[in-house]
Amino acid sequence: MAGKLEISQATNGEYKFNLKAGNGQIILTSELYKEKRSAIAGAESVKANADDDGRYQRKTASDGSPFFSLTATNGQVIGRSEMYSSESAMENGIASVKANGPEAEIVDTTE
């Protein structure tokens, strides 16, 4: 089963997207956008940048948990991962974004 980019509306009326793997697990979450078209553009940016390892920023949270951000060519963060238990788990998350992102179908759940 292929991954998908789900556009949804937050309780405050803003929009976001989640990249989900084929098993339905969320592997990347966007920031909140005021307009749906901006969230769709962000999802398109995932498709364009997901397979480029140079677009990933590997980071460590204050509690020591590894996580990553996917960035656009201009350096802006497109989406962020969950917190992982280890660096190898984080690398598996990046591999999942690379595998699912470029071909993910954009699904608008707000309609």
N, CA, C and O atoms as CSV, one atom per row, in Angstrom:
chain,resi,resn,atom,element,x,y,z
A,1,MET,N,N,0.846,-1.179,0.000
A,1,MET,CA,C,0.000,0.000,0.000
A,1,MET,C,C,0.892,1.243,0.000
A,1,MET,O,O,1.843,1.331,0.777
A,2,ALA,N,N,0.585,2.187,-0.860
A,2,ALA,CA,C,1.387,3.399,-1.003
A,2,ALA,C,C,1.075,4.406,0.103
A,2,ALA,O,O,0.011,4.375,0.722
A,3,GLY,N,N,2.030,5.291,0.328
A,3,GLY,CA,C,1.832,6.357,1.304
A,3,GLY,C,C,0.876,7.412,0.784
A,3,GLY,O,O,0.547,7.444,-0.402
A,4,LYS,N,N,0.433,8.277,1.691
A,4,LYS,CA,C,-0.436,9.370,1.270
A,4,LYS,C,C,-0.172,10.596,2.129
A,4,LYS,O,O,0.264,10.497,3.277
A,5,LEU,N,N,-0.443,11.732,1.552
A,5,LEU,CA,C,-0.355,13.025,2.219
A,5,LEU,C,C,-1.780,13.487,2.482
A,5,LEU,O,O,-2.503,13.861,1.559
A,6,GLU,N,N,-2.177,13.457,3.751
A,6,GLU,CA,C,-3.540,13.816,4.123
A,6,GLU,C,C,-3.606,15.264,4.582
A,6,GLU,O,O,-2.934,15.657,5.535
A,7,ILE,N,N,-4.425,16.054,3.892
A,7,ILE,CA,C,-4.693,17.434,4.280
A,7,ILE,C,C,-5.865,17.399,5.259
A,7,ILE,O,O,-6.893,16.781,4.981
A,8,SER,N,N,-5.709,18.065,6.406
A,8,SER,CA,C,-6.793,18.109,7.386
A,8,SER,C,C,-6.890,19.512,7.981
A,8,SER,O,O,-6.006,20.349,7.803
A,9,GLN,N,N,-7.974,19.734,8.679
A,9,GLN,CA,C,-8.207,21.032,9.310
A,9,GLN,C,C,-8.109,20.865,10.817
A,9,GLN,O,O,-8.731,19.977,11.401
A,10,ALA,N,N,-7.316,21.733,11.438
A,10,ALA,CA,C,-7.151,21.711,12.891
A,10,ALA,C,C,-8.368,22.347,13.558
A,10,ALA,O,O,-9.189,22.980,12.895
A,11,THR,N,N,-8.475,22.176,14.857
A,11,THR,CA,C,-9.618,22.717,15.593
A,11,THR,C,C,-9.678,24.237,15.541
A,11,THR,O,O,-10.750,24.813,15.724
A,12,ASN,N,N,-8.548,24.902,15.295
A,12,ASN,CA,C,-8.532,26.362,15.209
A,12,ASN,C,C,-8.860,26.867,13.804
A,12,ASN,O,O,-8.815,28.073,13.560
A,13,GLY,N,N,-9.192,25.957,12.870
A,13,GLY,CA,C,-9.565,26.343,11.514
A,13,GLY,C,C,-8.405,26.367,10.537
A,13,GLY,O,O,-8.620,26.513,9.334
A,14,GLU,N,N,-7.175,26.225,11.028
A,14,GLU,CA,C,-6.027,26.209,10.129
A,14,GLU,C,C,-5.855,24.804,9.546
A,14,GLU,O,O,-6.531,23.862,9.961
A,15,TYR,N,N,-4.946,24.679,8.583
A,15,TYR,CA,C,-4.764,23.428,7.849
A,15,TYR,C,C,-3.369,22.875,8.085
A,15,TYR,O,O,-2.432,23.613,8.388
A,16,LYS,N,N,-3.250,21.553,7.940
A,16,LYS,CA,C,-1.960,20.881,8.049
A,16,LYS,C,C,-2.010,19.643,7.174
A,16,LYS,O,O,-3.055,19.289,6.629
A,17,PHE,N,N,-0.868,18.993,7.051
A,17,PHE,CA,C,-0.852,17.696,6.383
A,17,PHE,C,C,0.008,16.728,7.174
A,17,PHE,O,O,0.919,17.125,7.901
A,18,ASN,N,N,-0.299,15.464,7.018
A,18,ASN,CA,C,0.491,14.372,7.562
A,18,ASN,C,C,0.871,13.457,6.413
A,18,ASN,O,O,0.031,13.095,5.590
A,19,LEU,N,N,2.149,13.084,6.362
A,19,LEU,CA,C,2.568,12.026,5.453
A,19,LEU,C,C,2.414,10.723,6.209
A,19,LEU,O,O,2.995,10.531,7.277
A,20,LYS,N,N,1.619,9.829,5.636
A,20,LYS,CA,C,1.387,8.525,6.258
A,20,LYS,C,C,1.999,7.441,5.391
A,20,LYS,O,O,1.885,7.464,4.165
A,21,ALA,N,N,2.653,6.488,6.049
A,21,ALA,CA,C,3.186,5.322,5.348
A,21,ALA,C,C,2.032,4.431,4.903
A,21,ALA,O,O,0.882,4.654,5.281
A,22,GLY,N,N,2.343,3.441,4.113
A,22,GLY,CA,C,1.319,2.528,3.619
A,22,GLY,C,C,0.536,1.831,4.719
A,22,GLY,O,O,-0.605,1.421,4.505
A,23,ASN,N,N,1.148,1.690,5.910
A,23,ASN,CA,C,0.466,1.043,7.038
A,23,ASN,C,C,-0.367,2.026,7.858
A,23,ASN,O,O,-0.959,1.648,8.869
A,24,GLY,N,N,-0.414,3.302,7.419
A,24,GLY,CA,C,-1.220,4.312,8.095
A,24,GLY,C,C,-0.493,5.091,9.173
A,24,GLY,O,O,-1.051,6.035,9.732
A,25,GLN,N,N,0.755,4.711,9.481
A,25,GLN,CA,C,1.520,5.406,10.513
A,25,GLN,C,C,1.972,6.778,10.012
A,25,GLN,O,O,2.463,6.905,8.890
A,26,ILE,N,N,1.804,7.800,10.849
A,26,ILE,CA,C,2.250,9.153,10.499
A,26,ILE,C,C,3.770,9.197,10.606
A,26,ILE,O,O,4.341,8.843,11.637
A,27,ILE,N,N,4.427,9.642,9.512
A,27,ILE,CA,C,5.884,9.715,9.504
A,27,ILE,C,C,6.408,11.130,9.351
A,27,ILE,O,O,7.606,11.359,9.515
A,28,LEU,N,N,5.539,12.088,9.039
A,28,LEU,CA,C,5.940,13.485,8.916
A,28,LEU,C,C,4.702,14.352,9.089
A,28,LEU,O,O,3.647,14.043,8.536
A,29,THR,N,N,4.823,15.442,9.856
A,29,THR,CA,C,3.713,16.359,10.106
A,29,THR,C,C,4.145,17.773,9.773
A,29,THR,O,O,5.263,18.180,10.089
A,30,SER,N,N,3.264,18.515,9.140
A,30,SER,CA,C,3.568,19.899,8.763
A,30,SER,C,C,3.261,20.859,9.896
A,30,SER,O,O,2.706,20.490,10.931
A,31,GLU,N,N,3.643,22.105,9.658
A,31,GLU,CA,C,3.209,23.206,10.504
A,31,GLU,C,C,1.741,23.492,10.180
A,31,GLU,O,O,1.171,22.863,9.289
A,32,LEU,N,N,1.134,24.427,10.890
A,32,LEU,CA,C,-0.229,24.856,10.570
A,32,LEU,C,C,-0.180,25.971,9.531
A,32,LEU,O,O,0.683,26.848,9.580
A,33,TYR,N,N,-1.114,25.922,8.598
A,33,TYR,CA,C,-1.234,26.923,7.541
A,33,TYR,C,C,-2.586,27.612,7.651
A,33,TYR,O,O,-3.585,26.971,7.977
A,34,LYS,N,N,-2.623,28.906,7.382
A,34,LYS,CA,C,-3.887,29.640,7.432
A,34,LYS,C,C,-4.808,29.268,6.276
A,34,LYS,O,O,-6.030,29.303,6.423
A,35,GLU,N,N,-4.234,28.912,5.130
A,35,GLU,CA,C,-5.037,28.592,3.949
A,35,GLU,C,C,-4.770,27.169,3.481
A,35,GLU,O,O,-3.644,26.676,3.550
A,36,LYS,N,N,-5.826,26.518,3.003
A,36,LYS,CA,C,-5.699,25.144,2.531
A,36,LYS,C,C,-4.723,25.054,1.360
A,36,LYS,O,O,-3.962,24.091,1.268
A,37,ARG,N,N,-4.733,26.026,0.481
A,37,ARG,CA,C,-3.838,25.960,-0.679
A,37,ARG,C,C,-2.373,25.961,-0.254
A,37,ARG,O,O,-1.531,25.383,-0.941
A,38,SER,N,N,-2.061,26.600,0.865
A,38,SER,CA,C,-0.687,26.582,1.383
A,38,SER,C,C,-0.319,25.200,1.901
A,38,SER,O,O,0.808,24.744,1.711
A,39,ALA,N,N,-1.260,24.533,2.553
A,39,ALA,CA,C,-1.016,23.161,3.021
A,39,ALA,C,C,-0.811,22.226,1.831
A,39,ALA,O,O,0.051,21.348,1.873
A,40,ILE,N,N,-1.592,22.409,0.778
A,40,ILE,CA,C,-1.433,21.594,-0.433
A,40,ILE,C,C,-0.064,21.856,-1.062
A,40,ILE,O,O,0.601,20.921,-1.509
A,41,ALA,N,N,0.359,23.116,-1.098
A,41,ALA,CA,C,1.684,23.450,-1.637
A,41,ALA,C,C,2.782,22.799,-0.789
A,41,ALA,O,O,3.781,22.322,-1.327
A,42,GLY,N,N,2.598,22.780,0.525
A,42,GLY,CA,C,3.552,22.109,1.402
A,42,GLY,C,C,3.627,20.623,1.116
A,42,GLY,O,O,4.713,20.044,1.089
A,43,ALA,N,N,2.476,20.003,0.903
A,43,ALA,CA,C,2.445,18.579,0.568
A,43,ALA,C,C,3.162,18.314,-0.756
A,43,ALA,O,O,3.890,17.329,-0.885
A,44,GLU,N,N,2.957,19.183,-1.726
A,44,GLU,CA,C,3.668,19.061,-3.010
A,44,GLU,C,C,5.175,19.187,-2.805
A,44,GLU,O,O,5.956,18.522,-3.485
A,45,SER,N,N,5.580,20.040,-1.866
A,45,SER,CA,C,6.995,20.218,-1.566
A,45,SER,C,C,7.599,18.946,-0.961
A,45,SER,O,O,8.762,18.632,-1.214
A,46,VAL,N,N,6.811,18.214,-0.162
A,46,VAL,CA,C,7.285,16.923,0.340
A,46,VAL,C,C,7.599,16.011,-0.839
A,46,VAL,O,O,8.664,15.395,-0.884
A,47,LYS,N,N,6.686,15.925,-1.780
A,47,LYS,CA,C,6.870,15.065,-2.949
A,47,LYS,C,C,8.142,15.441,-3.713
A,47,LYS,O,O,8.852,14.568,-4.212
A,48,ALA,N,N,8.424,16.741,-3.802
A,48,ALA,CA,C,9.578,17.215,-4.565
A,48,ALA,C,C,10.905,17.040,-3.836
A,48,ALA,O,O,11.944,16.902,-4.481
A,49,ASN,N,N,10.890,17.044,-2.501
A,49,ASN,CA,C,12.136,17.058,-1.734
A,49,ASN,C,C,12.437,15.779,-0.957
A,49,ASN,O,O,13.550,15.620,-0.457
A,50,ALA,N,N,11.485,14.875,-0.843
A,50,ALA,CA,C,11.624,13.721,0.045
A,50,ALA,C,C,12.787,12.806,-0.303
A,50,ALA,O,O,13.386,12.220,0.598
A,51,ASP,N,N,13.124,12.666,-1.566
A,51,ASP,CA,C,14.175,11.710,-1.928
A,51,ASP,C,C,15.594,12.284,-1.869
A,51,ASP,O,O,16.550,11.577,-2.186
A,52,ASP,N,N,15.748,13.541,-1.473
A,52,ASP,CA,C,17.056,14.202,-1.403
A,52,ASP,C,C,17.567,14.186,0.040
A,52,ASP,O,O,17.040,14.909,0.885
A,53,ASP,N,N,18.578,13.376,0.331
A,53,ASP,CA,C,19.084,13.253,1.694
A,53,ASP,C,C,19.576,14.584,2.249
A,53,ASP,O,O,19.554,14.794,3.462
A,54,GLY,N,N,20.020,15.483,1.376
A,54,GLY,CA,C,20.489,16.793,1.810
A,54,GLY,C,C,19.392,17.685,2.361
A,54,GLY,O,O,19.685,18.719,2.961
A,55,ARG,N,N,18.131,17.307,2.172
A,55,ARG,CA,C,16.998,18.097,2.647
A,55,ARG,C,C,16.602,17.743,4.089
A,55,ARG,O,O,15.707,18.370,4.655
A,56,TYR,N,N,17.260,16.750,4.678
A,56,TYR,CA,C,16.921,16.305,6.031
A,56,TYR,C,C,17.872,16.917,7.054
A,56,TYR,O,O,19.092,16.868,6.896
A,57,GLN,N,N,17.296,17.488,8.097
A,57,GLN,CA,C,18.072,17.988,9.229
A,57,GLN,C,C,17.847,17.009,10.376
A,57,GLN,O,O,16.734,16.871,10.882
A,58,ARG,N,N,18.909,16.340,10.773
A,58,ARG,CA,C,18.848,15.393,11.884
A,58,ARG,C,C,19.141,16.163,13.165
A,58,ARG,O,O,20.161,16.843,13.275
A,59,LYS,N,N,18.235,16.048,14.130
A,59,LYS,CA,C,18.326,16.863,15.345
A,59,LYS,C,C,18.134,16.009,16.588
A,59,LYS,O,O,17.756,14.839,16.514
A,60,THR,N,N,18.404,16.628,17.731
A,60,THR,CA,C,18.182,15.981,19.025
A,60,THR,C,C,17.385,16.930,19.903
A,60,THR,O,O,17.755,18.092,20.068
A,61,ALA,N,N,16.291,16.435,20.467
A,61,ALA,CA,C,15.450,17.232,21.365
A,61,ALA,C,C,16.168,17.414,22.705
A,61,ALA,O,O,17.162,16.742,22.983
A,62,SER,N,N,15.658,18.321,23.522
A,62,SER,CA,C,16.276,18.614,24.814
A,62,SER,C,C,16.317,17.389,25.734
A,62,SER,O,O,17.156,17.321,26.632
A,63,ASP,N,N,15.415,16.419,25.519
A,63,ASP,CA,C,15.435,15.206,26.343
A,63,ASP,C,C,16.328,14.112,25.743
A,63,ASP,O,O,16.381,12.997,26.264
A,64,GLY,N,N,17.025,14.433,24.653
A,64,GLY,CA,C,17.932,13.483,24.024
A,64,GLY,C,C,17.313,12.651,22.920
A,64,GLY,O,O,18.006,11.847,22.298
A,65,SER,N,N,16.016,12.824,22.659
A,65,SER,CA,C,15.340,12.044,21.617
A,65,SER,C,C,15.700,12.570,20.230
A,65,SER,O,O,15.591,13.769,19.978
A,66,PRO,N,N,16.124,11.688,19.334
A,66,PRO,CA,C,16.396,12.121,17.968
A,66,PRO,C,C,15.098,12.351,17.193
A,66,PRO,O,O,14.091,11.679,17.421
A,67,PHE,N,N,15.147,13.319,16.268
A,67,PHE,CA,C,14.042,13.581,15.350
A,67,PHE,C,C,14.630,14.251,14.121
A,67,PHE,O,O,15.812,14.593,14.102
A,68,PHE,N,N,13.809,14.439,13.095
A,68,PHE,CA,C,14.306,15.101,11.895
A,68,PHE,C,C,13.280,16.062,11.344
A,68,PHE,O,O,12.086,15.965,11.625
A,69,SER,N,N,13.784,17.002,10.544
A,69,SER,CA,C,12.949,17.925,9.777
A,69,SER,C,C,13.292,17.745,8.310
A,69,SER,O,O,14.447,17.510,7.958
A,70,LEU,N,N,12.283,17.857,7.456
A,70,LEU,CA,C,12.478,17.885,6.013
A,70,LEU,C,C,12.381,19.338,5.588
A,70,LEU,O,O,11.425,20.027,5.943
A,71,THR,N,N,13.368,19.813,4.827
A,71,THR,CA,C,13.392,21.208,4.419
A,71,THR,C,C,13.277,21.345,2.899
A,71,THR,O,O,13.606,20.430,2.145
A,72,ALA,N,N,12.807,22.503,2.484
A,72,ALA,CA,C,12.742,22.845,1.070
A,72,ALA,C,C,14.103,23.381,0.621
A,72,ALA,O,O,15.001,23.565,1.444
A,73,THR,N,N,14.254,23.627,-0.658
A,73,THR,CA,C,15.524,24.131,-1.178
A,73,THR,C,C,15.892,25.491,-0.595
A,73,THR,O,O,17.071,25.843,-0.563
A,74,ASN,N,N,14.902,26.265,-0.130
A,74,ASN,CA,C,15.169,27.565,0.487
A,74,ASN,C,C,15.486,27.454,1.976
A,74,ASN,O,O,15.693,28.468,2.643
A,75,GLY,N,N,15.525,26.214,2.506
A,75,GLY,CA,C,15.845,25.986,3.904
A,75,GLY,C,C,14.656,25.992,4.842
A,75,GLY,O,O,14.803,25.679,6.023
A,76,GLN,N,N,13.482,26.340,4.342
A,76,GLN,CA,C,12.280,26.369,5.185
A,76,GLN,C,C,11.846,24.945,5.531
A,76,GLN,O,O,11.865,24.056,4.680
A,77,VAL,N,N,11.454,24.739,6.789
A,77,VAL,CA,C,10.994,23.422,7.228
A,77,VAL,C,C,9.634,23.121,6.598
A,77,VAL,O,O,8.698,23.915,6.689
A,78,ILE,N,N,9.551,21.957,5.959
A,78,ILE,CA,C,8.299,21.492,5.355
A,78,ILE,C,C,7.509,20.674,6.364
A,78,ILE,O,O,6.292,20.819,6.482
A,79,GLY,N,N,8.214,19.811,7.092
A,79,GLY,CA,C,7.564,18.941,8.053
A,79,GLY,C,C,8.565,18.406,9.047
A,79,GLY,O,O,9.777,18.495,8.848
A,80,ARG,N,N,8.037,17.847,10.126
A,80,ARG,CA,C,8.862,17.348,11.222
A,80,ARG,C,C,8.389,15.944,11.591
A,80,ARG,O,O,7.212,15.609,11.456
A,81,SER,N,N,9.327,15.145,12.053
A,81,SER,CA,C,9.005,13.783,12.468
A,81,SER,C,C,8.561,13.745,13.916
A,81,SER,O,O,8.561,14.759,14.613
A,82,GLU,N,N,8.186,12.561,14.351
A,82,GLU,CA,C,7.962,12.298,15.764
A,82,GLU,C,C,9.320,12.211,16.456
A,82,GLU,O,O,10.358,12.269,15.798
A,83,MET,N,N,9.314,12.073,17.771
A,83,MET,CA,C,10.533,11.813,18.521
A,83,MET,C,C,10.796,10.308,18.475
A,83,MET,O,O,9.877,9.502,18.623
A,84,TYR,N,N,12.050,9.944,18.269
A,84,TYR,CA,C,12.421,8.536,18.172
A,84,TYR,C,C,13.209,8.094,19.387
A,84,TYR,O,O,13.756,8.914,20.124
A,85,SER,N,N,13.261,6.779,19.587
A,85,SER,CA,C,13.968,6.206,20.731
A,85,SER,C,C,15.460,6.047,20.467
A,85,SER,O,O,16.240,5.890,21.406
A,86,SER,N,N,15.869,6.085,19.185
A,86,SER,CA,C,17.280,5.914,18.841
A,86,SER,C,C,17.557,6.570,17.488
A,86,SER,O,O,16.641,6.877,16.726
A,87,GLU,N,N,18.845,6.774,17.214
A,87,GLU,CA,C,19.227,7.334,15.913
A,87,GLU,C,C,18.878,6.371,14.784
A,87,GLU,O,O,18.481,6.807,13.703
A,88,SER,N,N,19.022,5.070,15.019
A,88,SER,CA,C,18.696,4.111,13.956
A,88,SER,C,C,17.194,4.127,13.655
A,88,SER,O,O,16.795,3.981,12.499
A,89,ALA,N,N,16.368,4.301,14.675
A,89,ALA,CA,C,14.926,4.412,14.443
A,89,ALA,C,C,14.616,5.679,13.650
A,89,ALA,O,O,13.751,5.666,12.774
A,90,MET,N,N,15.321,6.779,13.952
A,90,MET,CA,C,15.140,8.015,13.197
A,90,MET,C,C,15.538,7.810,11.732
A,90,MET,O,O,14.835,8.262,10.828
A,91,GLU,N,N,16.658,7.134,11.500
A,91,GLU,CA,C,17.099,6.873,10.121
A,91,GLU,C,C,16.074,6.014,9.383
A,91,GLU,O,O,15.864,6.199,8.184
A,92,ASN,N,N,15.439,5.082,10.082
A,92,ASN,CA,C,14.363,4.290,9.473
A,92,ASN,C,C,13.184,5.190,9.108
A,92,ASN,O,O,12.546,4.987,8.076
A,93,GLY,N,N,12.891,6.191,9.958
A,93,GLY,CA,C,11.835,7.153,9.651
A,93,GLY,C,C,12.155,7.965,8.408
A,93,GLY,O,O,11.283,8.193,7.570
A,94,ILE,N,N,13.404,8.403,8.286
A,94,ILE,CA,C,13.834,9.142,7.089
A,94,ILE,C,C,13.699,8.254,5.858
A,94,ILE,O,O,13.219,8.708,4.819
A,95,ALA,N,N,14.117,6.997,5.962
A,95,ALA,CA,C,13.995,6.071,4.839
A,95,ALA,C,C,12.536,5.891,4.432
A,95,ALA,O,O,12.230,5.751,3.248
A,96,SER,N,N,11.642,5.894,5.408
A,96,SER,CA,C,10.217,5.758,5.112
A,96,SER,C,C,9.678,6.987,4.389
A,96,SER,O,O,8.870,6.860,3.469
A,97,VAL,N,N,10.122,8.182,4.799
A,97,VAL,CA,C,9.704,9.404,4.092
A,97,VAL,C,C,10.235,9.371,2.661
A,97,VAL,O,O,9.516,9.715,1.723
A,98,LYS,N,N,11.492,8.960,2.492
A,98,LYS,CA,C,12.075,8.865,1.145
A,98,LYS,C,C,11.313,7.878,0.270
A,98,LYS,O,O,11.126,8.110,-0.924
A,99,ALA,N,N,10.871,6.770,0.875
A,99,ALA,CA,C,10.163,5.739,0.116
A,99,ALA,C,C,8.727,6.133,-0.205
A,99,ALA,O,O,8.223,5.824,-1.285
A,100,ASN,N,N,8.068,6.814,0.729
A,100,ASN,CA,C,6.640,7.116,0.573
A,100,ASN,C,C,6.350,8.506,0.007
A,100,ASN,O,O,5.361,8.688,-0.703
A,101,GLY,N,N,7.196,9.480,0.311
A,101,GLY,CA,C,6.921,10.866,-0.042
A,101,GLY,C,C,6.782,11.174,-1.521
A,101,GLY,O,O,5.791,11.780,-1.930
A,102,PRO,N,N,7.762,10.765,-2.343
A,102,PRO,CA,C,7.703,11.178,-3.754
A,102,PRO,C,C,6.463,10.722,-4.514
A,102,PRO,O,O,6.000,11.421,-5.415
A,103,GLU,N,N,5.925,9.569,-4.166
A,103,GLU,CA,C,4.777,9.019,-4.894
A,103,GLU,C,C,3.467,9.117,-4.118
A,103,GLU,O,O,2.441,8.605,-4.566
A,104,ALA,N,N,3.494,9.766,-2.968
A,104,ALA,CA,C,2.300,9.829,-2.124
A,104,ALA,C,C,1.168,10.587,-2.811
A,104,ALA,O,O,1.386,11.629,-3.430
A,105,GLU,N,N,-0.029,10.053,-2.691
A,105,GLU,CA,C,-1.221,10.721,-3.195
A,105,GLU,C,C,-1.642,11.782,-2.178
A,105,GLU,O,O,-1.631,11.527,-0.973
A,106,ILE,N,N,-2.008,12.960,-2.657
A,106,ILE,CA,C,-2.522,14.002,-1.777
A,106,ILE,C,C,-4.024,13.795,-1.625
A,106,ILE,O,O,-4.764,13.789,-2.609
A,107,VAL,N,N,-4.463,13.626,-0.378
A,107,VAL,CA,C,-5.871,13.351,-0.076
A,107,VAL,C,C,-6.376,14.480,0.814
A,107,VAL,O,O,-5.846,14.706,1.902
A,108,ASP,N,N,-7.397,15.184,0.350
A,108,ASP,CA,C,-7.985,16.291,1.105
A,108,ASP,C,C,-9.146,15.755,1.931
A,108,ASP,O,O,-10.198,15.410,1.392
A,109,THR,N,N,-8.944,15.688,3.251
A,109,THR,CA,C,-9.990,15.152,4.128
A,109,THR,C,C,-10.940,16.248,4.613
A,109,THR,O,O,-11.831,15.980,5.419
A,110,THR,N,N,-10.758,17.481,4.130
A,110,THR,CA,C,-11.606,18.591,4.579
A,110,THR,C,C,-12.854,18.751,3.750
A,110,THR,O,O,-13.729,19.545,4.095
A,111,GLU,N,N,-12.953,18.013,2.664
A,111,GLU,CA,C,-14.109,18.166,1.758
A,111,GLU,C,C,-15.198,17.163,2.053
A,111,GLU,O,O,-16.231,17.160,1.383
